Amino acid sequence: MKLADRMSRLGTETAFEVLARARELEREGRTIIHLEIGEPDFDTPQHIIDAACQALNSGYTHYGPSAGDPELREAIAEHMLATRGLTVDPAEVVVVPGAKPIIYWGITACVNAGDEVIYPNPGFPIYESMINFVGGKPVPVPLREEHEFRLDAEELRGLVTDKTRMIILNSPQNPTGGVLTLEDLQAIAEIAIAKDLWVMSDEPYESILYEGTHHSIASLPGMQERTILIDGFSKAFAMTGWRLGYGVMNRELAAAVARLQTNCTSCTSASNQRAGIAALKGSMEPTRAMVAEFKRRRDVIVDGLNTLPGISCLRPHGAFYVFPNVTGTGVDSRTLAKRCMEEAGVAALSGTAFGEYGDGYLRLSYANSVENIQKAVRQIGEMLAG
C-alpha cells in the first residue's frame, strides 16, 4: 500500500531516536549517561499531582471545550499579564495536548502552499518539518556562535521576500540556549509590521532564564495581533508526560485553531487541565529551585567542556542545553555524537539534528545530576585522549 506523498515531507525529532538507541545499549548491560533528551529530571511538584488526582475523583473524566477549560484559559490570561505584560482575553487562548500542536496547527492555519517561512537554524526540527508538510518553503536564518546564537535582524531582513508569510522565533532557544534581547525583538517586529507577517514566538523556556529578563515580541507595539505565542507546562513545571500546552493568538485565529483541535483530538485531558490551573495559581518555588539547580549544572558542564581538547563552549543564558563547538577535535559532529554514545557511554545529539547550521556542534542537555554531568565530561575527555 502506498502512503500519501506528503508523508515524504514529514521530518522527525532525532532526540527520541538517540534515546531509543541508548535504551537498547542499556538493555545490553551498558551504562549510558543521558544528555540527549530535553526533559527536566525533576518530578512534577506534588501540589500539581494532587490537583489532578482530586480532579479525577471529582468527575473531570469527560469531554471539555475544544479551546480548553474556561478556568484554565482565564488563568493563562492572568499568567500572560504577569509574565509578559499582555492583556489577553481568554477567547484568545487555546489549550492543547503539549505545545507542538500549536506549531502544527498555527502553521496549518496561516501558511499556504508555496508561502515562505523563516525559521531559526540550528533550531527545533519540528519547525522545518511542519513547514514542509503543509507545502510551504522553509527559509533558514542562521544562528551564529559569534552572535551568541541570537538571530541577526539584518540577516533576517535580507531573507524576506514577497512570498514570506511567517517568521518563527524561539527564545530562550533550543538547542543553543541563546536568548534574544529586547533590541533584537524590536528590530524583528519592525520587519514583521512593515511586511505584514505572522510571527510564531515559541516560549516554553520563558521561566528558565539565568541572566536578564524575558521579553516576548507579542508585548511590543503592533505585535500582539500578529503573534502566535506558544507556551506550556512541560519545562517550567516538569510536566513533559502530562502533554499540556497552549497558544495565545488573535481571536479569529484562536477559533480556527480550536476548530483544528475539534477535528484532531476533540479536546485536551480534562483532569490535566485542572492540574494546569494549580500549576499557574500555586507556588512557583519548585520552579525557582529547579532553575537555580539548572544554573549550577550549566556552570559545571560549561567549565568542564572548556577543559577538553578541541572543544569550546559558550555559556548559555537560558533553557537547559549547551551547544559546544567541536570542530577542533577534527571529528565531524555526527561521528563524534555516535562515538560519545558507543565509546564514552554518553548520549548526545549532533548539531546537525537541528539543521545544517548545527554542523560542527553537539547538543548536550544538562537535565541530569551534577555527578553524572562531571562523569560524562570526564568520559568524553578520556575518549578524545584515547
VORONU-60662 format. One line per 5 residues: number of its first residue (from 1); their letters; for each residue x, y, z of C-alpha. Coordinates in Angstrom, 3 decimals, padded with zeros to 6 digits. Layout:
BEGIN
NUM	a	X:Y:Z  ... .
//
This chain:
BEGIN
1	mklad	000.000:000.000:000.000  001.255:003.467:-000.882  001.354:006.340:001.600  000.339:009.884:000.694  003.095:011.910:-000.956 .
6	rmsrl	003.064:014.454:001.881  004.463:011.835:004.278  007.807:012.047:002.486  007.997:015.696:003.618  007.492:014.893:007.297 .
11	gteta	010.605:015.042:009.459  011.257:013.762:012.959  012.956:014.623:016.234  016.327:012.892:016.447  016.453:013.073:020.245 .
16	fevla	013.902:010.286:020.502  015.847:008.104:018.057  019.038:008.580:020.085  017.105:007.855:023.284  015.865:004.593:021.749 .
21	rarel	019.441:003.588:020.868  020.595:004.465:024.392  017.857:002.270:025.872  018.918:-000.549:023.570  022.506:-000.320:024.828 .
26	eregr	021.249:-000.270:028.411  019.305:-003.481:027.784  022.611:-004.980:026.639  024.121:-004.100:030.008  025.829:-000.794:029.115 .
31	tiihl	025.627:002.235:031.410  024.601:005.342:029.488  024.531:008.910:030.812  021.532:010.611:029.232  022.321:014.097:027.967 .
36	eigep	020.258:013.757:024.785  016.653:014.360:025.784  015.149:017.781:026.507  013.287:016.834:029.651  013.636:018.131:033.230 .
41	dfdtp	014.794:015.332:035.509  012.703:016.725:038.368  009.364:015.313:039.473  006.178:017.295:038.912  005.515:019.344:042.099 .
46	qhiid	003.236:017.490:044.497  000.513:020.152:044.637  000.032:019.769:040.870  -000.221:015.974:041.135  -002.706:016.338:043.993 .
51	aacqa	-004.857:018.677:041.885  -005.004:016.122:039.074  -005.953:013.329:041.459  -008.649:015.480:043.017  -009.956:016.356:039.553 .
56	lnsgy	-010.217:012.696:038.573  -012.036:011.890:041.801  -014.349:014.846:041.223  -015.541:013.707:037.811  -013.170:015.505:035.423 .
61	thygp	-013.147:012.459:033.166  -015.313:013.731:030.305  -015.018:015.822:027.158  -014.464:019.538:027.557  -014.497:022.533:025.226 .
66	sagdp	-012.111:022.186:022.284  -010.453:025.502:023.134  -009.844:024.419:026.725  -011.226:024.620:030.255  -012.547:028.197:030.709 .
71	elrea	-010.931:028.482:034.140  -007.549:027.409:032.786  -007.829:029.841:029.881  -008.546:032.593:032.396  -005.508:031.528:034.463 .
76	iaehm	-003.338:031.588:031.331  -004.596:035.089:030.509  -003.585:036.203:034.012  -000.208:034.487:033.552  000.349:036.399:030.305 .
81	latrg	-000.239:039.693:032.125  002.120:038.736:034.952  004.949:037.367:032.792  004.686:039.313:029.501  002.626:042.379:030.364 .
86	ltvdp	-000.019:041.260:027.857  -003.716:041.922:028.288  -005.287:038.763:026.884  -008.915:037.719:026.592  -009.466:034.017:027.431 .
91	aevvv	-011.055:033.704:023.972  -007.547:034.291:022.584  -006.193:031.188:024.357  -006.313:027.617:023.029  -005.229:024.753:025.319 .
96	vpgak	-003.737:021.730:023.568  -002.038:018.402:024.413  001.539:019.700:024.578  002.892:022.778:022.806  003.695:021.038:019.493 .
101	piiyw	000.091:021.108:018.213  000.200:024.919:018.178  003.277:024.733:015.931  001.444:022.334:013.622  -001.958:023.996:013.652 .
106	gitac	-000.616:027.544:013.677  001.383:026.842:010.522  -001.529:024.908:009.001  -003.928:027.818:009.616  -001.625:030.584:008.371 .
111	vnagd	000.678:029.182:005.680  -000.438:028.321:002.149  001.414:026.018:-000.243  004.332:027.965:-001.687  004.494:030.504:001.150 .
116	eviyp	007.907:031.054:002.698  008.516:030.708:006.442  011.742:031.952:008.019  012.866:029.817:010.949  015.976:029.605:013.172 .
121	npgfp	018.710:027.156:012.193  020.016:025.401:014.217  016.557:025.124:015.718  013.809:022.835:016.904  013.427:020.378:013.986 .
126	iyesm	009.629:020.348:014.056  009.538:023.874:012.598  011.075:022.806:009.309  009.133:019.550:009.314  005.754:021.266:009.628 .
131	infvg	006.578:023.969:007.061  007.467:021.242:004.557  004.435:019.150:005.455  001.905:021.892:004.626  003.697:022.637:001.341 .
136	gkpvp	005.446:025.809:002.473  009.059:026.681:001.764  011.401:026.624:004.801  013.889:029.506:004.760  016.582:029.060:007.430 .
141	vplre	018.109:032.067:009.168  021.469:031.053:010.668  022.130:031.406:014.388  025.849:032.070:014.680  028.169:031.432:017.600 .
146	ehefr	029.873:034.816:017.156  026.466:036.446:017.722  025.782:034.331:020.840  023.374:032.256:018.735  020.970:035.194:018.517 .
151	ldaee	019.038:035.792:015.331  020.565:038.690:013.371  017.751:041.042:012.352  019.663:042.444:009.376  020.334:038.964:008.036 .
156	lrglv	016.651:038.200:008.564  015.660:041.316:006.648  017.646:040.099:003.649  015.712:036.813:003.595  012.248:038.387:003.442 .
161	tdktr	010.597:038.256:000.018  007.131:038.887:-001.372  006.359:035.240:-000.601  007.325:035.404:003.082  004.344:034.642:005.306 .
166	miiln	005.745:033.940:008.770  008.818:034.284:010.988  009.413:031.707:013.743  011.275:032.729:016.908  012.407:030.650:019.877 .
171	spqnp	013.886:032.375:022.930  015.360:031.041:025.180  016.369:028.740:022.390  016.632:025.020:021.797  019.319:023.789:021.034 .
176	tggvl	021.744:026.636:021.767  020.410:028.303:024.917  020.631:031.646:023.112  018.359:034.488:024.228  017.057:037.339:022.070 .
181	tledl	017.483:040.813:023.512  014.786:043.472:023.580  016.685:045.294:020.832  016.701:042.129:018.700  012.941:041.766:019.106 .
186	qaiae	012.278:045.420:018.318  014.191:045.105:015.053  012.358:041.886:014.141  008.999:043.484:014.999  009.757:046.379:012.685 .
191	iaiak	010.295:043.923:009.831  007.159:041.921:010.647  004.944:045.011:010.735  006.433:046.541:007.592  005.984:043.302:005.629 .
196	dlwvm	002.669:042.280:007.285  003.993:038.937:008.558  002.838:036.464:011.147  005.318:035.776:013.964  005.271:032.457:015.794 .
201	sdepy	007.033:033.006:019.118  007.858:029.696:020.807  008.483:030.462:024.501  008.394:027.238:026.571  011.688:028.110:028.311 .
206	esily	010.484:031.577:029.410  010.990:030.814:033.108  014.343:029.026:032.607  016.450:032.149:032.283  019.683:032.731:034.201 .
211	egthh	020.537:036.331:033.401  018.433:039.287:032.330  014.690:039.484:031.730  012.500:037.548:029.337  010.933:039.646:026.601 .
216	siasl	008.153:038.471:024.292  007.764:040.029:020.880  003.998:039.905:021.437  004.344:042.665:024.042  005.778:045.173:021.548 .
221	pgmqe	003.523:047.794:019.930  001.568:046.421:016.975  002.683:042.815:017.546  000.083:041.096:019.731  -002.447:040.799:016.886 .
226	rtili	000.068:039.130:014.538  001.888:036.921:017.074  001.192:033.264:017.860  002.710:032.862:021.337  003.408:029.264:022.344 .
231	dgfsk	003.999:028.086:025.903  003.242:025.082:028.055  003.763:023.254:031.292  006.401:020.670:030.299  009.554:022.653:031.039 .
236	afamt	008.655:025.140:033.778  006.697:022.626:035.868  008.456:019.359:034.913  005.252:018.059:033.283  006.550:016.606:029.998 .
241	gwrlg	004.463:013.441:030.227  001.266:015.321:031.023  001.121:016.781:027.485  -000.303:020.191:028.319  000.428:023.351:026.361 .
246	ygvmn	-001.299:026.358:024.887  -001.218:029.092:022.300  -002.155:032.755:022.643  -003.225:034.486:019.413  -005.828:036.812:017.997 .
251	relaa	-009.445:035.749:018.433  -010.079:034.799:014.786  -007.018:032.562:014.611  -007.802:031.072:018.048  -011.217:029.996:016.773 .
256	avarl	-009.598:028.398:013.715  -007.009:026.540:015.827  -009.756:025.336:018.190  -011.610:024.007:015.142  -008.464:022.137:014.089 .
261	qtnct	-008.358:020.615:017.564  -012.015:019.576:017.233  -011.082:017.733:014.060  -007.956:016.139:015.503  -008.065:015.463:019.255 .
266	sctsa	-011.506:016.812:020.248  -010.061:018.389:023.402  -007.249:018.232:025.943  -007.427:015.949:029.008  -009.878:017.483:031.498 .
271	snqra	-008.019:016.391:034.636  -004.661:017.561:033.297  -006.130:020.995:032.673  -007.188:021.210:036.321  -003.574:020.384:037.194 .
276	giaal	-002.541:023.251:034.920  -004.671:025.654:036.947  -002.923:024.502:040.114  000.455:024.993:038.440  -000.249:028.580:037.423 .
281	kgsme	-002.000:029.601:040.635  000.202:027.695:043.070  003.672:028.298:044.462  006.439:028.989:041.950  009.081:027.977:044.467 .
286	ptram	009.603:024.499:042.909  010.239:026.170:039.546  012.657:028.694:041.059  014.533:025.890:042.837  014.727:023.884:039.608 .
291	vaefk	016.083:026.873:037.669  018.693:027.549:040.358  019.859:023.950:040.093  019.935:024.140:036.297  022.139:027.221:036.555 .
296	rrrdv	024.554:025.340:038.833  024.666:022.467:036.355  025.145:024.855:033.439  028.290:026.240:035.007  029.606:022.759:035.777 .
301	ivdgl	029.144:021.463:032.227  030.413:024.628:030.504  033.524:024.800:032.681  034.128:021.094:032.173  033.692:021.100:028.396 .
306	ntlpg	036.052:024.050:028.038  038.856:021.941:029.544  038.562:019.294:026.802  040.901:019.374:023.798  039.278:020.658:020.623 .
311	isclr	036.042:021.742:022.339  034.867:025.254:023.201  031.523:026.136:024.715  029.627:029.391:025.224  027.752:029.878:028.490 .
316	phgaf	024.046:029.877:027.537  021.660:032.380:029.114  018.562:030.166:029.152  016.962:026.718:028.646  018.968:023.666:029.777 .
321	yvfpn	021.223:022.920:026.817  024.808:023.631:025.853  025.923:023.743:022.224  029.691:023.216:022.236  031.816:023.805:019.155 .
326	vtgtg	033.646:020.536:018.436  035.402:021.436:015.176  038.748:021.471:016.962  038.527:017.730:017.609  038.916:017.014:013.896 .
331	vdsrt	035.888:014.723:014.034  032.618:015.648:012.341  029.718:016.198:014.710  027.669:013.176:013.584  030.590:010.817:014.080 .
336	lakrc	031.501:012.426:017.390  027.947:012.102:018.732  027.957:008.420:017.778  031.351:007.893:019.427  030.167:009.635:022.582 .
341	meeag	027.395:007.055:022.836  029.230:003.926:021.739  032.668:004.595:023.262  032.136:007.079:026.107  028.684:005.964:027.236 .
346	vaals	027.241:009.474:026.878  024.085:010.056:024.841  024.394:013.354:022.977  022.983:014.835:019.779  024.841:016.032:016.722 .
351	gtafg	024.158:019.682:015.980  023.032:018.575:012.528  019.898:017.144:014.176  018.832:020.795:014.386  019.668:021.834:010.837 .
356	eygdg	022.582:022.384:008.503  023.991:025.278:010.528  024.372:022.957:013.505  027.259:021.205:011.767  030.377:021.310:013.937 .
361	ylrls	028.454:021.318:017.227  026.921:018.904:019.722  023.852:019.486:021.852  024.039:018.286:025.424  021.145:018.606:027.867 .
366	yansv	022.216:019.258:031.432  018.920:017.963:032.815  020.909:015.427:034.808  022.737:015.390:038.119  025.997:017.272:038.674 .
371	eniqk	027.649:013.940:039.439  026.554:012.474:036.100  027.486:015.654:034.207  031.000:015.574:035.667  031.280:011.881:034.854 .
376	avrqi	030.077:012.471:031.287  032.628:015.229:030.692  035.376:013.023:032.097  034.405:010.081:029.906  034.223:012.238:026.765 .
381	gemla	037.670:013.612:027.646  039.076:010.118:028.046  037.585:009.110:024.697  039.166:012.117:022.967  042.527:011.444:024.627 .
386	g	042.428:007.748:023.773 .
//
